[in-house]
Each structure stands twice: as C-alpha cells, then as structure tokens.
Amino acid sequence: MIALPALATPSSIFRSLANLIPANDYLYGPNPTSFDAGIYGFVANIYFYPIETPLKQFVVSHANLIRHCSAIHAAVGSIAQDGSARRRTLTSS
C-alpha cells in the first residue's frame, strides 16, 4: 500500500499514479482489476473533461496514463446495460 501525505497535492497524486501504471498491461498484469477501475475513475474525470487544465495537461503528457484510461474506458464500454460482458469484464482483486 502506498502512503500519501495527508496534504498531498493533486499533482503529486497524479505523479504517483504515473509512476505506478506500467507502459503495458494494467496495475497487476494483463487483466484489469478493481484497483484499475478506481484509478480510471480518478484519471478519467480529468482526461475526459472538455476544458484544458494543468492536471489535464499532466495526464496528457503521460502516455501510460492515457493508455490505461483508454483501455479501461473501452472495457467498461463493452459491458451491456444488463451487466453481461460483450468482450471482457473487470476482475475482482
């Protein structure tokens, strides 16, 4: 587990995530886990926000964050409304 300072700045949190996410695969290997889903929820709110911000510029400048976010976005988009998977689903951790 990673201990973050109580007053961590958003940029330091994103820097930590950028250091954790591998260039390929997901946080713990070739299949996404609930940890990847949590990271996606955090990063996607910045990455898909239509206004340029310093945090968005940081995310966009890290190919691994963009790849991870896009891969989870595609995986979530492949789950049908009834919850059945069309391609693959996230695995529990």
Sequence and secondary structure as in RCSB ss.txt:
>XXXX:A:sequence
MIALPALATPSSIFRSLANLIPANDYLYGPNPTSFDAGIYGFVANIYFYPIETPLKQFVVSHANLIRHCSAIHAA
VGSIAQDGSARRRTLTSS
>XXXX:A:secstr
     TT  HHHHHHHHHHHS SSSBTTBSS BHHHHHHHHHHHHHHT SS  HHHHHHHT HHHHHHHHHHHHH
HHTB TTS BSS   B  
